[in-house]
Amino acid sequence: MSEVIGTVAPRLLGPAVMVAAAIIVKGYTDVGDGFSAAVIVTLAISLRYVTFGTTGAERSLPILRYAPAVAAAG
């Protein structure tokens, strides 16, 4: 992976969550805003997986270890 992606990927999750929260707060009455916010956060987490691999991403965000169980329960 390039150095730029390796530098940007860990720092992108915070701003992505902030933008997603702003989308939900601004457009809570419109259809699809929760989906749009989830896509933004998912893309930031996916970039982390692509950059660091499964082990590195789960080491940096321990909550990701429980994602398959939560998805199955949901």
C-alpha positions in Angstrom: 0.0 0.0 0.0 1.1 3.5 -0.6 2.3 5.8 2.3 -0.5 8.2 1.6 -3.2 5.6 2.1 -1.4 4.2 5.2 -1.4 7.7 6.6 -5.0 8.7 5.7 -6.8 5.5 6.6 -6.4 5.6 10.4 -7.3 9.3 10.5 -10.4 9.0 8.3 -12.8 7.2 10.7 -13.3 10.2 13.0 -14.3 12.7 10.3 -16.4 10.0 8.6 -18.4 9.5 11.8 -18.8 13.2 12.2 -20.1 13.6 8.7 -22.4 10.7 9.2 -23.8 12.2 12.4 -24.3 15.5 10.6 -26.2 13.8 7.8 -28.5 12.0 10.3 -29.1 15.2 12.4 -29.7 17.4 9.3 -32.0 15.2 7.4 -33.7 13.0 10.0 -37.0 13.5 8.3 -35.9 12.5 4.8 -35.9 9.0 3.5 -32.5 7.2 3.2 -30.4 9.4 5.4 -29.6 6.7 7.8 -28.5 4.5 4.9 -26.3 7.3 3.5 -24.6 7.8 6.9 -24.0 4.0 7.3 -22.4 3.9 3.8 -20.0 6.7 4.8 -18.9 4.9 8.0 -18.7 1.6 6.2 -16.4 2.9 3.5 -14.1 4.4 6.1 -13.9 1.0 8.0 -13.5 -0.8 4.6 -10.6 1.4 3.8 -9.0 0.4 7.1 -9.5 -3.3 6.3 -8.0 -2.9 2.8 -5.0 -0.9 4.2 -4.1 -2.9 7.3 -5.7 -6.3 6.6 -8.0 -8.2 8.9 -5.6 -8.5 11.8 -4.5 -4.9 11.8 -7.9 -3.5 11.4 -9.3 -5.6 14.3 -6.3 -4.7 16.4 -6.8 -1.0 15.9 -10.6 -1.2 16.4 -11.4 -4.1 18.8 -15.2 -3.7 18.4 -14.8 -5.0 14.8 -14.1 -8.5 16.2 -17.8 -8.7 17.2 -19.2 -7.4 14.0 -20.1 -10.9 12.5 -22.0 -11.9 15.6 -23.9 -8.6 15.7 -24.7 -8.9 12.0 -26.0 -12.4 12.5 -28.0 -11.4 15.6 -29.5 -8.4 13.8 
